[in-house]
Amino acid sequence: MDKDKLIVPNQIGYLILKDDGAVLESGGDLKNDERSANVIMGLLNLTESIDENFMPNSSCERITIDYEHHSYSICMSNRRIYIVKSSKSPHNGATTSSSSSTSVYNDATEGNSNATNPASTSSSTVLA
Amino acid sequence: MEQQLEKVLNEIVTQQDTVGALLANRQGLCLGAKGNINPNVSGIGMAISEQVAKLEPNSSVPATICLYSGSKRCVIQKDGEITGIIYKQATTGSTAASN
């Protein structure tokens, strides 16, 4: 019943991995997507040493993978690997990741009829 | 036979911020390189593009991979049999513009 984190605008999925590849958090298109996590860990191992003369080993701080209609951004910070899948068309963002984001609030409002605060019933996502 | 490849490589390296470019075949062997790029990078570049192809195997359009390190970028794209690898380094003028 978790609400999807919003890391970037037009986000359609995200994964947060430990440095050993274990999935810590996930949401949207990438929810529980261990296959993608494994592929990306393989990619990170490959990018560790491309060309010592051009990029020092393990100096790669960001990777993007661009497709026609969406892209993946991969960043490493604080021994965590952050992967965000984002849509290139501005209206696609909410369609695929909204399935779990509204149910929490529906349950909450049913259980407590006094919950009239409009902020609590909105389906907006939390900023990371 | 390689004239066409040479022509493409020459065109790529004349683009702004481009340091070097190479083309690799399916086996990861270097077909041609121009500018300041080690031809041995063709193997790892090919391996990276093959790994990324596993991410969305049903995608018909190949992905473009970009690795960022400071002002440097390594762009990799696979198109059918051939993988292209381009090294780019932003000059001070263009980094200021992009920020």
Backbone of each chain as ProteinMPNN parsed JSONL, in Angstrom:
{"seq_chain_A": "MDKDKLIVPNQIGYLILKDDGAVLESGGDLKNDERSANVIMGLLNLTESIDENFMPNSSCERITIDYEHHSYSICMSNRRIYIVKSSKSPHNGATTSSSSSTSVYNDATEGNSNATNPASTSSSTVLA", "coords_chain_A": {"N_chain_A": [[0.831, -1.209, 0.0], [2.045, 1.121, -0.514], [2.876, 4.475, -1.412], [3.801, 5.793, -4.544], [6.999, 7.145, -4.958], [7.856, 10.374, -6.127], [10.36, 11.216, -8.121], [11.389, 12.516, -10.348], [9.823, 14.804, -12.722], [7.298, 13.537, -14.955], [7.814, 10.932, -14.397], [7.727, 7.398, -14.726], [8.373, 5.17, -13.434], [10.412, 3.715, -10.822], [13.45, 2.594, -9.234], [15.241, 1.693, -6.382], [18.321, 0.645, -5.443], [20.516, -1.383, -3.414], [24.132, -1.253, -3.068], [24.923, -3.825, -3.639], [23.061, -4.744, -5.359], [20.583, -5.459, -4.392], [17.076, -4.951, -4.211], [15.759, -2.111, -2.813], [13.692, -0.238, -2.828], [10.849, 0.247, -4.95], [8.748, 1.16, -7.732], [5.868, 2.083, -9.762], [6.263, 1.447, -13.249], [8.506, -0.068, -12.81], [8.081, -1.586, -10.614], [8.914, -4.006, -8.303], [10.678, -5.08, -10.147], [12.914, -7.122, -10.645], [14.376, -8.207, -12.673], [15.076, -6.113, -14.444], [16.611, -4.743, -12.595], [18.756, -6.495, -12.242], [19.843, -6.484, -14.829], [20.691, -3.85, -14.99], [22.537, -3.77, -12.919], [24.465, -5.414, -14.032], [25.188, -3.784, -16.159], [26.314, -1.635, -14.771], [28.548, -2.865, -13.664], [29.987, -3.302, -15.987], [30.505, -0.694, -16.811], [32.355, 0.216, -15.068], [35.046, 0.151, -15.769], [35.909, 1.592, -18.452], [37.603, 3.178, -20.171], [40.542, 3.987, -19.073], [42.089, 6.165, -19.739], [40.362, 8.074, -20.702], [37.991, 8.241, -19.066], [38.439, 8.022, -15.671], [38.652, 4.936, -13.795], [35.604, 3.773, -12.356], [34.55, 6.337, -12.212], [32.285, 7.166, -13.347], [29.416, 8.924, -12.974], [26.793, 9.129, -13.644], [24.312, 7.59, -15.661], [22.539, 7.463, -18.659], [19.856, 5.983, -20.414], [18.443, 6.054, -23.398], [15.371, 5.779, -24.997], [12.932, 5.78, -27.674], [10.445, 6.824, -26.733], [10.716, 6.957, -24.006], [12.96, 7.13, -21.16], [15.769, 5.985, -19.197], [17.303, 6.926, -16.188], [20.246, 6.617, -14.385], [21.735, 6.835, -11.299], [24.356, 7.076, -8.915], [24.563, 7.257, -5.465], [25.542, 7.744, -2.122], [26.062, 5.006, -1.577], [23.896, 3.861, -2.754], [21.845, 2.934, -5.523], [20.115, 4.714, -7.8], [17.426, 4.473, -9.92], [15.562, 5.801, -12.451], [12.724, 5.721, -14.429], [11.537, 7.545, -17.029], [8.953, 9.237, -18.832], [8.816, 10.595, -22.15], [6.784, 11.988, -23.264], [4.604, 14.474, -22.072], [2.101, 13.772, -20.926], [1.987, 11.143, -20.247], [2.935, 10.385, -17.806], [1.29, 9.908, -15.417], [-0.366, 7.787, -16.048], [0.523, 5.064, -16.049], [1.503, 4.579, -13.521], [-0.358, 4.971, -11.587], [-1.91, 3.095, -10.337], [-1.507, 2.096, -7.702], [-1.423, 4.379, -6.24], [-3.694, 5.76, -5.468], [-5.33, 4.168, -3.926], [-4.65, 4.032, -1.233], [-5.51, 6.397, -0.103], [-8.216, 6.238, -0.571], [-8.974, 4.161, 1.145], [-8.33, 5.377, 3.532], [-10.095, 7.539, 3.669], [-12.509, 6.238, 3.738], [-12.401, 4.926, 6.167], [-12.317, 6.998, 7.966], [-14.568, 9.323, 8.3], [-14.395, 11.958, 8.862], [-12.266, 12.96, 7.591], [-11.647, 15.45, 5.868], [-9.803, 16.994, 4.761], [-8.53, 18.356, 1.875], [-5.983, 17.883, 0.932], [-5.233, 15.38, 1.819], [-6.713, 13.662, 0.281], [-5.871, 13.894, -2.241], [-4.16, 12.592, -5.117], [-1.564, 13.104, -5.427], [1.966, 12.672, -5.642], [4.658, 11.898, -3.372], [7.463, 13.927, -2.789], [10.811, 12.971, -3.362]], "CA_chain_A": [[0.0, 0.0, 0.0], [2.906, 2.3, -0.508], [2.636, 5.475, -2.436], [5.007, 5.898, -5.35], [7.802, 8.36, -4.826], [8.082, 11.129, -7.366], [11.738, 11.697, -8.099], [11.466, 13.511, -11.433], [8.56, 14.952, -13.444], [7.072, 12.548, -16.03], [8.335, 9.642, -13.974], [6.775, 6.293, -14.852], [8.82, 4.062, -12.605], [11.715, 3.933, -10.175], [14.048, 1.508, -8.468], [16.388, 2.077, -5.551], [19.048, -0.595, -5.161], [21.731, -1.327, -2.606], [25.274, -1.403, -3.974], [25.068, -5.228, -4.052], [22.008, -5.054, -6.335], [19.314, -5.778, -3.742], [16.068, -3.91, -4.421], [15.304, -1.507, -1.561], [12.389, 0.363, -3.106], [10.506, 0.232, -6.375], [7.396, 1.669, -7.96], [5.47, 2.336, -11.147], [6.611, 0.407, -14.231], [9.635, -0.886, -12.342], [7.719, -2.182, -9.324], [9.42, -5.38, -8.109], [11.298, -5.507, -11.407], [14.272, -7.589, -10.334], [15.077, -8.494, -13.926], [15.718, -4.853, -14.849], [17.651, -4.428, -11.6], [19.929, -7.326, -12.542], [20.446, -5.999, -16.083], [21.364, -2.581, -14.697], [23.75, -4.079, -12.137], [25.44, -5.899, -15.026], [25.661, -2.61, -16.902], [27.196, -0.855, -13.89], [29.836, -3.573, -13.574], [30.711, -3.083, -17.247], [30.91, 0.707, -16.982], [33.374, 0.565, -14.074], [36.345, 0.407, -16.419], [35.756, 1.708, -19.905], [38.866, 3.626, -20.741], [41.229, 4.714, -17.99], [42.638, 7.423, -20.252], [39.295, 9.064, -20.929], [37.259, 8.338, -17.801], [39.079, 7.173, -14.657], [37.798, 3.822, -13.363], [34.537, 4.038, -11.378], [34.256, 7.768, -12.091], [31.023, 7.436, -14.036], [28.46, 9.271, -11.912], [25.404, 9.081, -14.138], [24.126, 6.892, -16.937], [21.174, 7.551, -19.191], [19.528, 5.062, -21.507], [17.377, 6.776, -24.09], [14.567, 5.126, -26.024], [12.183, 6.766, -28.449], [9.39, 7.485, -25.963], [11.025, 7.026, -22.575], [14.392, 6.998, -20.879], [16.167, 5.584, -17.843], [18.466, 7.625, -15.626], [20.834, 5.826, -13.297], [22.689, 7.64, -10.519], [24.866, 6.435, -7.714], [24.767, 8.196, -4.361], [25.465, 7.206, -0.768], [26.018, 3.537, -1.714], [22.599, 3.446, -3.298], [21.726, 3.139, -6.968], [18.777, 5.242, -8.081], [17.068, 4.293, -11.335], [14.257, 6.414, -12.721], [12.243, 5.59, -15.806], [10.644, 8.685, -17.261], [8.32, 9.317, -20.145], [9.169, 11.825, -22.865], [5.565, 12.763, -23.555], [4.226, 15.021, -20.776], [0.852, 13.287, -20.334], [2.035, 9.707, -19.952], [3.463, 10.149, -16.474], [0.399, 9.403, -14.388], [-1.232, 6.688, -16.47], [0.963, 3.71, -15.736], [1.933, 4.398, -12.139], [-1.375, 5.477, -10.671], [-2.745, 2.018, -9.81], [-1.42, 1.927, -6.259], [-1.253, 5.648, -5.552], [-4.945, 6.339, -4.989], [-6.074, 3.272, -3.047], [-4.328, 4.337, 0.159], [-6.357, 7.492, 0.342], [-9.602, 5.775, -0.562], [-9.144, 3.423, 2.395], [-8.24, 6.321, 4.641], [-11.297, 8.365, 3.759], [-13.629, 5.375, 4.127], [-12.274, 4.617, 7.584], [-12.497, 8.201, 8.77], [-15.452, 10.194, 7.528], [-14.069, 13.355, 9.15], [-11.085, 13.368, 6.826], [-12.105, 16.326, 4.789], [-8.664, 17.759, 4.247], [-8.36, 18.007, 0.464], [-4.62, 17.438, 0.649], [-5.107, 13.961, 2.099], [-7.422, 12.86, -0.712], [-5.289, 14.044, -3.569], [-3.322, 11.458, -5.492], [-0.232, 13.589, -5.786], [3.011, 11.81, -5.092], [5.57, 12.546, -2.428], [8.773, 14.262, -3.346], [11.844, 12.135, -2.743]], "C_chain_A": [[0.863, 1.255, 0.0], [2.588, 3.229, -1.663], [3.925, 5.64, -3.232], [5.699, 7.232, -5.123], [7.854, 9.075, -6.158], [9.476, 11.724, -7.283], [11.932, 12.756, -9.175], [10.081, 13.673, -12.061], [8.486, 13.922, -14.581], [7.618, 11.169, -15.686], [7.288, 8.553, -14.188], [7.234, 5.056, -14.084], [10.136, 4.396, -11.938], [12.155, 2.696, -9.422], [15.153, 2.117, -7.61], [17.052, 0.782, -5.106], [20.172, -0.344, -4.168], [22.915, -1.557, -3.533], [25.534, -2.857, -4.377], [23.958, -5.667, -5.011], [20.661, -5.388, -5.716], [18.334, -4.619, -3.916], [15.583, -3.408, -3.061], [13.895, -0.937, -1.722], [12.124, 0.265, -4.601], [9.087, 0.763, -6.53], [7.128, 1.874, -9.437], [5.783, 1.16, -12.056], [7.681, -0.548, -13.713], [9.332, -1.567, -11.001], [8.122, -3.662, -9.29], [10.105, -5.941, -9.358], [12.754, -5.901, -11.162], [15.072, -7.877, -11.587], [15.813, -7.24, -14.415], [16.844, -4.493, -13.887], [18.924, -5.216, -11.894], [20.633, -6.864, -13.812], [21.246, -4.729, -15.801], [22.605, -2.812, -13.837], [24.857, -4.601, -13.055], [26.041, -4.76, -15.811], [26.647, -1.803, -16.054], [28.556, -1.53, -13.739], [30.671, -3.349, -14.833], [31.259, -1.661, -17.35], [32.013, 1.122, -15.996], [34.721, 0.892, -14.731], [36.165, 0.415, -17.93], [37.104, 2.026, -20.518], [39.528, 4.526, -19.703], [41.738, 6.076, -18.462], [41.569, 8.495, -20.449], [38.495, 9.309, -19.654], [37.978, 7.462, -16.783], [38.107, 6.084, -14.188], [36.834, 4.242, -12.26], [34.21, 5.516, -11.227], [32.912, 8.128, -12.715], [29.923, 7.7, -12.999], [26.994, 9.187, -12.351], [25.374, 8.354, -15.472], [22.699, 7.155, -17.401], [21.028, 6.549, -20.332], [18.281, 5.627, -22.172], [16.68, 5.904, -25.115], [13.742, 6.208, -26.714], [11.192, 7.55, -27.569], [9.655, 7.569, -24.46], [12.534, 6.885, -22.38], [14.608, 6.541, -19.437], [17.341, 6.471, -17.427], [18.96, 6.823, -14.436], [21.888, 6.686, -12.603], [23.151, 6.843, -9.312], [25.084, 7.499, -6.644], [24.625, 7.469, -3.033], [25.279, 5.683, -0.77], [24.645, 3.012, -2.129], [22.611, 3.712, -4.799], [20.286, 3.551, -7.242], [18.509, 5.115, -9.581], [15.674, 4.887, -11.532], [13.926, 6.203, -14.191], [11.279, 6.741, -16.041], [10.159, 8.713, -18.701], [8.727, 10.616, -20.824], [7.949, 12.643, -23.223], [4.953, 13.198, -22.234], [2.984, 14.398, -20.145], [0.871, 11.818, -19.957], [2.366, 9.407, -18.501], [2.539, 9.459, -15.514], [-0.3, 8.107, -14.78], [-0.771, 5.332, -15.989], [1.276, 3.507, -14.267], [0.856, 4.757, -11.127], [-2.129, 4.366, -9.955], [-2.697, 1.934, -8.291], [-1.464, 3.263, -5.516], [-2.559, 6.21, -4.992], [-5.603, 5.477, -3.919], [-5.836, 3.584, -1.58], [-5.306, 5.385, 0.693], [-7.824, 7.109, 0.349], [-9.891, 5.04, 0.736], [-9.207, 4.394, 3.564], [-9.535, 7.123, 4.779], [-12.506, 7.531, 4.142], [-13.618, 5.116, 5.633], [-12.564, 5.819, 8.461], [-13.31, 9.22, 7.98], [-15.166, 11.67, 7.788], [-12.88, 13.853, 8.339], [-11.504, 14.191, 5.617], [-10.979, 17.163, 4.21], [-8.401, 17.387, 2.786], [-6.961, 17.488, 0.135], [-4.498, 15.93, 0.839], [-5.804, 13.095, 1.05], [-6.833, 13.013, -2.11], [-4.367, 12.863, -3.857], [-1.911, 11.905, -5.868], [0.83, 12.784, -5.061], [4.0, 12.616, -4.247], [6.914, 12.811, -3.105], [9.843, 13.457, -2.613], [12.637, 12.917, -1.721]], "O_chain_A": [[0.442, 2.315, 0.464], [2.107, 2.823, -2.721], [5.016, 5.628, -2.662], [5.072, 8.292, -5.1], [7.892, 8.433, -7.208], [9.739, 12.619, -6.48], [12.571, 13.78, -8.933], [9.248, 12.774, -11.947], [9.517, 13.495, -15.1], [7.854, 10.343, -16.568], [6.112, 8.744, -13.879], [6.562, 4.024, -14.088], [10.888, 5.246, -12.413], [11.34, 1.863, -9.027], [15.911, 2.965, -8.079], [16.425, -0.068, -4.473], [20.712, 0.759, -4.087], [22.734, -2.007, -4.665], [26.267, -3.114, -5.331], [23.918, -6.824, -5.428], [19.686, -5.584, -6.442], [18.708, -3.453, -3.786], [15.061, -4.18, -2.257], [13.028, -1.129, -0.871], [13.05, 0.209, -5.41], [8.322, 0.806, -5.567], [8.044, 1.843, -10.259], [5.589, 0.006, -11.674], [7.748, -1.703, -14.134], [10.241, -2.065, -10.338], [7.716, -4.452, -10.142], [10.099, -7.151, -9.583], [13.683, -5.14, -11.428], [16.301, -7.802, -11.576], [16.996, -7.287, -14.753], [17.894, -4.002, -14.3], [20.029, -4.682, -11.808], [21.862, -6.849, -13.878], [22.35, -4.559, -16.317], [23.613, -2.126, -14.006], [26.031, -4.274, -12.88], [27.237, -4.749, -16.101], [27.678, -1.347, -16.547], [29.589, -0.861, -13.69], [31.893, -3.222, -14.767], [32.337, -1.441, -17.903], [32.539, 2.232, -16.075], [35.435, 1.796, -14.297], [36.256, -0.619, -18.591], [37.664, 1.24, -21.283], [39.122, 5.669, -19.492], [41.81, 7.024, -17.68], [41.858, 9.689, -20.368], [38.342, 10.449, -19.218], [38.117, 6.26, -17.01], [36.892, 6.286, -14.185], [37.204, 4.976, -11.343], [33.646, 5.915, -10.208], [32.461, 9.269, -12.615], [29.548, 6.805, -12.241], [26.083, 9.177, -11.523], [26.279, 8.484, -16.295], [21.76, 7.074, -16.609], [21.959, 6.311, -21.101], [17.204, 5.668, -21.577], [17.325, 5.35, -26.005], [13.838, 7.39, -26.385], [11.112, 8.776, -27.651], [8.886, 8.194, -23.729], [13.274, 6.565, -23.31], [13.737, 6.695, -18.581], [18.251, 6.729, -18.214], [18.175, 6.404, -13.585], [22.81, 7.195, -13.239], [22.403, 6.033, -8.764], [25.719, 8.523, -6.898], [23.702, 6.677, -2.842], [24.437, 5.15, -0.047], [24.299, 1.858, -1.874], [23.307, 4.608, -5.277], [19.352, 2.807, -6.942], [19.286, 5.601, -10.403], [14.725, 4.506, -10.847], [14.74, 6.47, -15.076], [10.3, 6.885, -15.309], [10.839, 8.286, -19.633], [8.957, 11.623, -20.155], [8.05, 13.847, -23.459], [4.792, 12.364, -21.342], [2.822, 14.486, -18.928], [-0.103, 11.298, -19.413], [2.109, 8.304, -18.017], [2.948, 8.508, -14.847], [-0.785, 7.393, -13.904], [-1.591, 4.521, -15.56], [1.311, 2.367, -13.803], [1.134, 4.838, -9.931], [-2.916, 4.649, -9.052], [-3.728, 1.725, -7.652], [-1.536, 3.279, -4.287], [-2.519, 7.068, -4.111], [-6.354, 5.99, -3.089], [-6.74, 3.415, -0.762], [-5.847, 5.26, 1.792], [-8.592, 7.596, 1.179], [-10.928, 5.262, 1.361], [-10.03, 4.248, 4.468], [-10.009, 7.355, 5.891], [-13.427, 8.029, 4.79], [-14.661, 5.089, 6.286], [-13.017, 5.66, 9.595], [-12.785, 9.896, 7.095], [-15.625, 12.536, 7.043], [-12.531, 15.032, 8.397], [-11.684, 13.681, 4.511], [-11.183, 17.946, 3.282], [-8.084, 16.235, 2.488], [-6.78, 16.743, -0.828], [-3.754, 15.269, 0.115], [-5.508, 11.905, 0.947], [-7.256, 12.336, -3.048], [-3.86, 12.219, -2.938], [-1.168, 11.184, -6.534], [0.586, 12.272, -3.968], [4.145, 13.83, -4.395], [7.41, 12.002, -3.889], [9.781, 13.286, -1.395], [13.549, 12.372, -1.1]]}, "seq_chain_B": "MEQQLEKVLNEIVTQQDTVGALLANRQGLCLGAKGNINPNVSGIGMAISEQVAKLEPNSSVPATICLYSGSKRCVIQKDGEITGIIYKQATTGSTAASN", "coords_chain_B": {"N_chain_B": [[36.266, -0.188, -49.561], [35.942, 0.528, -46.913], [35.517, 3.163, -47.116], [33.075, 4.463, -46.827], [32.539, 4.138, -44.106], [34.708, 5.548, -43.059], [34.036, 8.069, -43.926], [31.708, 8.594, -42.485], [32.735, 8.505, -39.869], [34.516, 10.648, -39.97], [32.708, 12.702, -40.254], [31.4, 12.551, -37.784], [33.416, 13.153, -35.874], [33.859, 15.794, -36.366], [31.841, 17.126, -35.168], [30.584, 19.32, -32.595], [32.348, 19.41, -29.489], [33.178, 16.794, -29.69], [35.466, 14.239, -29.045], [36.492, 11.815, -29.89], [35.699, 8.946, -31.989], [34.391, 5.684, -32.601], [33.689, 2.677, -34.48], [32.204, -0.45, -34.023], [32.031, -3.972, -34.713], [29.755, -6.824, -34.621], [31.15, -8.687, -33.16], [32.58, -7.164, -31.457], [34.827, -6.097, -32.48], [37.033, -3.574, -33.655], [36.015, -1.502, -36.25], [36.721, 0.864, -37.268], [38.314, 3.895, -36.292], [38.408, 7.256, -35.135], [40.03, 10.251, -34.192], [40.739, 10.993, -30.715], [40.624, 8.231, -29.343], [40.715, 5.039, -27.893], [41.149, 2.138, -29.75], [40.705, -0.303, -28.54], [38.524, -0.014, -26.941], [36.318, -0.823, -28.251], [35.452, -3.425, -27.656], [34.461, -3.415, -24.943], [32.554, -1.463, -25.256], [30.786, -2.64, -27.032], [29.957, -4.764, -25.408], [28.588, -3.336, -23.448], [26.468, -2.229, -24.952], [25.185, -4.572, -25.699], [24.403, -5.525, -23.226], [22.575, -3.559, -22.414], [20.665, -3.954, -24.336], [19.292, -6.09, -23.317], [17.602, -5.01, -21.514], [15.2, -3.985, -22.568], [14.074, -6.126, -24.471], [12.141, -6.313, -26.45], [12.014, -3.939, -27.721], [11.99, -2.105, -30.699], [13.413, 0.016, -31.653], [16.764, 0.931, -31.25], [18.443, 1.621, -28.134], [19.966, 4.64, -26.893], [22.905, 5.022, -25.163], [24.309, 6.84, -22.54], [27.128, 7.753, -20.823], [28.138, 9.574, -18.08], [30.746, 11.553, -16.834], [31.91, 13.935, -14.982], [32.827, 16.572, -17.04], [32.878, 14.984, -19.175], [31.599, 12.709, -21.612], [30.411, 9.558, -22.676], [29.056, 8.197, -25.419], [26.99, 5.639, -26.543], [25.703, 3.706, -29.114], [23.793, 1.14, -30.517], [23.226, -0.182, -33.658], [21.715, -2.408, -35.381], [24.046, -4.453, -36.851], [26.179, -2.944, -36.176], [27.959, -1.06, -33.736], [28.223, 2.123, -32.401], [30.547, 4.264, -30.843], [31.071, 7.16, -29.086], [33.197, 9.649, -27.872], [32.83, 12.432, -25.846], [33.643, 15.719, -24.827], [32.781, 18.319, -22.874], [33.333, 21.658, -23.634], [34.424, 24.626, -21.857], [32.732, 26.74, -22.516], [30.378, 25.524, -23.549], [29.504, 24.008, -21.369], [28.68, 25.916, -19.578], [26.576, 26.948, -20.971], [24.816, 24.779, -21.046], [24.126, 24.518, -18.424]], "CA_chain_B": [[35.116, -0.718, -48.82], [35.772, 1.267, -45.646], [35.399, 4.599, -47.393], [31.814, 4.956, -46.28], [32.744, 4.211, -42.649], [35.633, 6.655, -42.819], [33.302, 9.31, -44.164], [30.812, 8.785, -41.329], [33.569, 8.824, -38.7], [35.012, 12.021, -40.138], [31.575, 13.594, -39.994], [31.107, 12.527, -36.339], [34.447, 13.833, -35.069], [33.855, 17.247, -36.582], [30.764, 17.718, -34.369], [31.053, 20.068, -31.425], [32.711, 18.708, -28.257], [33.526, 15.388, -29.916], [36.893, 13.955, -28.871], [36.832, 10.669, -30.737], [34.574, 8.068, -32.309], [34.76, 4.42, -33.239], [32.608, 1.778, -34.856], [32.555, -1.838, -33.713], [31.124, -4.953, -35.309], [29.021, -7.657, -33.666], [32.106, -9.406, -32.297], [33.286, -6.208, -30.62], [36.094, -5.71, -33.126], [36.983, -2.192, -34.134], [35.953, -1.363, -37.717], [37.373, 2.119, -37.616], [38.328, 4.862, -35.191], [38.913, 8.586, -35.495], [40.195, 11.135, -33.049], [41.43, 10.504, -29.538], [39.871, 7.131, -28.742], [41.463, 3.792, -27.943], [40.375, 1.134, -30.498], [40.366, -1.433, -27.659], [37.251, 0.275, -26.268], [35.226, -1.416, -29.031], [34.961, -4.627, -26.971], [33.627, -3.058, -23.782], [31.41, -0.709, -25.783], [29.865, -3.642, -27.576], [29.4, -5.487, -24.259], [27.618, -2.441, -22.804], [25.263, -2.125, -25.779], [24.507, -5.874, -25.626], [23.777, -5.608, -21.9], [21.415, -2.667, -22.401], [19.641, -4.555, -25.21], [18.519, -7.034, -22.499], [16.667, -4.258, -20.673], [13.909, -4.017, -23.265], [14.371, -6.936, -25.659], [11.109, -6.173, -27.489], [12.08, -2.613, -28.325], [12.474, -2.174, -32.087], [14.384, 1.098, -31.845], [17.846, 0.734, -30.281], [18.614, 2.673, -27.137], [21.224, 5.382, -26.863], [23.428, 4.982, -23.79], [25.242, 7.936, -22.317], [27.801, 7.664, -19.527], [28.61, 10.911, -17.728], [31.775, 11.675, -15.806], [32.314, 15.339, -15.035], [32.479, 17.224, -18.305], [33.062, 13.998, -20.245], [30.483, 11.816, -21.903], [30.655, 8.481, -23.637], [27.748, 7.874, -26.0], [27.058, 4.343, -27.227], [24.445, 3.3, -29.738], [23.88, -0.051, -31.358], [22.24, -0.158, -34.731], [21.902, -3.644, -36.142], [25.335, -5.135, -36.702], [27.254, -2.001, -35.835], [27.838, -0.239, -32.527], [29.022, 3.35, -32.461], [30.959, 4.799, -29.534], [31.564, 8.532, -29.266], [33.665, 10.347, -26.672], [32.597, 13.871, -25.914], [34.096, 16.484, -23.66], [32.204, 19.657, -22.976], [34.264, 22.771, -23.442], [33.902, 25.508, -20.803], [31.635, 27.55, -23.057], [29.138, 24.769, -23.703], [28.978, 23.573, -20.07], [27.962, 27.049, -19.01], [25.323, 27.082, -21.711], [23.898, 23.699, -20.71], [23.637, 24.7, -17.062]], "C_chain_B": [[34.852, 0.089, -47.544], [35.535, 2.757, -45.865], [34.161, 5.207, -46.75], [31.925, 5.138, -44.758], [33.644, 5.394, -42.294], [34.911, 7.991, -42.934], [32.397, 9.634, -42.959], [31.617, 9.197, -40.102], [34.107, 10.255, -38.778], [33.924, 13.035, -39.823], [31.307, 13.707, -38.488], [32.136, 13.359, -35.569], [34.5, 15.341, -35.306], [32.718, 17.93, -35.811], [31.34, 18.379, -33.118], [31.291, 19.154, -30.222], [33.155, 17.256, -28.46], [35.043, 15.198, -29.872], [37.322, 12.824, -29.812], [35.614, 9.804, -30.978], [35.096, 6.773, -32.891], [33.529, 3.598, -33.552], [33.087, 0.347, -34.615], [31.575, -2.778, -34.393], [30.496, -5.819, -34.216], [29.947, -8.397, -32.698], [32.861, -8.459, -31.366], [34.637, -5.813, -31.2], [35.95, -4.329, -33.736], [37.004, -2.143, -35.669], [36.663, -0.096, -38.171], [37.304, 3.059, -36.429], [38.919, 6.172, -35.675], [39.031, 9.416, -34.228], [40.875, 10.428, -31.891], [40.586, 9.443, -28.828], [40.659, 5.844, -28.946], [40.636, 2.729, -28.685], [39.972, -0.072, -29.644], [39.042, -1.246, -26.927], [36.08, -0.405, -26.999], [34.619, -2.632, -28.317], [34.026, -4.299, -25.829], [32.383, -2.282, -24.231], [30.339, -1.629, -26.321], [29.173, -4.389, -26.428], [28.331, -4.642, -23.566], [26.338, -2.378, -23.633], [24.476, -3.439, -25.769], [23.769, -6.012, -24.295], [22.513, -4.769, -21.858], [20.295, -3.229, -23.291], [18.773, -5.539, -24.436], [17.444, -6.324, -21.686], [15.273, -4.262, -21.29], [14.089, -4.789, -24.565], [13.347, -6.762, -26.787], [11.132, -4.823, -28.193], [12.675, -2.702, -29.737], [13.544, -1.113, -32.349], [15.5, 0.936, -30.814], [17.996, 1.922, -29.338], [19.934, 3.402, -27.348], [21.679, 5.435, -25.411], [24.415, 6.13, -23.642], [25.821, 7.813, -20.914], [28.425, 9.026, -19.237], [29.687, 10.82, -16.654], [32.328, 13.093, -15.889], [31.872, 15.98, -16.334], [32.562, 16.245, -19.481], [31.837, 13.104, -20.395], [30.943, 10.738, -22.863], [29.284, 8.035, -24.14], [27.889, 6.588, -26.808], [25.698, 4.055, -27.852], [24.691, 2.113, -30.656], [22.835, 0.097, -32.439], [22.497, -1.375, -35.612], [23.244, -4.274, -35.83], [26.406, -4.238, -36.091], [26.944, -1.232, -34.55], [28.757, 0.97, -32.682], [29.326, 3.834, -31.058], [31.573, 6.181, -29.782], [32.007, 9.081, -27.911], [33.399, 11.835, -26.862], [33.14, 14.537, -24.661], [33.599, 17.907, -23.823], [33.284, 20.698, -22.756], [33.626, 23.73, -22.434], [32.706, 26.324, -21.278], [30.331, 26.793, -23.096], [28.61, 24.233, -22.386], [28.185, 24.695, -19.439], [26.601, 27.201, -19.687], [24.325, 26.017, -21.301], [23.373, 23.819, -19.294], [22.678, 25.864, -17.044]], "O_chain_B": [[33.706, 0.304, -47.15], [35.373, 3.517, -44.909], [34.195, 6.311, -46.206], [31.476, 6.139, -44.2], [33.372, 6.14, -41.353], [35.14, 8.914, -42.151], [32.332, 10.77, -42.489], [31.237, 10.12, -39.381], [34.145, 10.973, -37.779], [34.173, 14.076, -39.216], [31.028, 14.79, -37.974], [31.773, 14.17, -34.716], [35.115, 16.075, -34.533], [32.629, 19.158, -35.795], [32.43, 18.04, -32.655], [30.515, 18.231, -29.975], [33.474, 16.568, -27.49], [35.797, 15.89, -30.556], [38.379, 12.884, -30.44], [34.615, 9.907, -30.265], [36.112, 6.755, -33.587], [32.464, 3.795, -32.967], [34.213, -0.016, -34.954], [30.421, -2.418, -34.624], [30.689, -5.566, -33.027], [29.571, -8.692, -31.564], [33.69, -8.902, -30.572], [35.488, -5.264, -30.499], [34.897, -3.963, -34.26], [37.912, -2.685, -36.299], [37.139, 0.001, -39.302], [36.349, 3.025, -35.653], [39.817, 6.193, -36.516], [38.222, 9.289, -33.308], [41.51, 9.389, -32.07], [39.919, 9.731, -27.834], [41.198, 5.592, -30.023], [39.512, 2.448, -28.27], [39.02, -0.779, -29.974], [38.498, -2.195, -26.361], [34.991, -0.546, -26.443], [33.406, -2.84, -28.369], [32.922, -4.838, -25.748], [31.304, -2.43, -23.658], [29.145, -1.425, -26.098], [27.965, -4.619, -26.466], [27.295, -5.161, -23.148], [25.241, -2.464, -23.082], [23.246, -3.427, -25.823], [22.66, -6.543, -24.238], [21.491, -5.207, -21.329], [19.115, -3.0, -23.024], [17.641, -5.807, -24.839], [16.491, -6.951, -21.223], [14.284, -4.515, -20.602], [14.24, -4.194, -25.632], [13.653, -7.034, -27.948], [10.375, -4.586, -29.134], [13.733, -3.3, -29.937], [14.455, -1.313, -33.153], [15.218, 0.816, -29.622], [17.714, 3.066, -29.696], [20.886, 2.855, -27.905], [20.921, 5.847, -24.533], [25.252, 6.36, -24.514], [25.079, 7.772, -19.933], [29.159, 9.564, -20.065], [29.539, 10.086, -15.677], [33.125, 13.404, -16.774], [30.695, 15.941, -16.691], [32.346, 16.624, -20.632], [31.143, 12.795, -19.427], [31.762, 10.981, -23.749], [28.457, 7.552, -23.367], [28.782, 6.458, -27.646], [24.667, 4.153, -27.187], [25.637, 2.078, -31.443], [21.69, 0.459, -32.165], [23.379, -1.368, -36.471], [23.541, -4.588, -34.677], [27.407, -4.716, -35.558], [25.811, -0.811, -34.317], [29.925, 0.837, -33.049], [28.459, 3.816, -30.185], [32.485, 6.33, -30.595], [31.276, 8.987, -26.925], [33.707, 12.411, -27.906], [33.092, 13.969, -23.569], [33.946, 18.604, -24.776], [34.055, 20.618, -21.799], [32.423, 23.655, -22.184], [31.773, 26.567, -20.512], [29.287, 27.33, -22.726], [27.406, 24.013, -22.257], [27.139, 24.461, -18.834], [25.607, 27.54, -19.045], [23.128, 26.289, -21.21], [22.306, 23.292, -18.978], [22.138, 26.203, -15.991]]}, "name": "protein", "num_of_chains": 2, "seq": "MDKDKLIVPNQIGYLILKDDGAVLESGGDLKNDERSANVIMGLLNLTESIDENFMPNSSCERITIDYEHHSYSICMSNRRIYIVKSSKSPHNGATTSSSSSTSVYNDATEGNSNATNPASTSSSTVLAMEQQLEKVLNEIVTQQDTVGALLANRQGLCLGAKGNINPNVSGIGMAISEQVAKLEPNSSVPATICLYSGSKRCVIQKDGEITGIIYKQATTGSTAASN"}
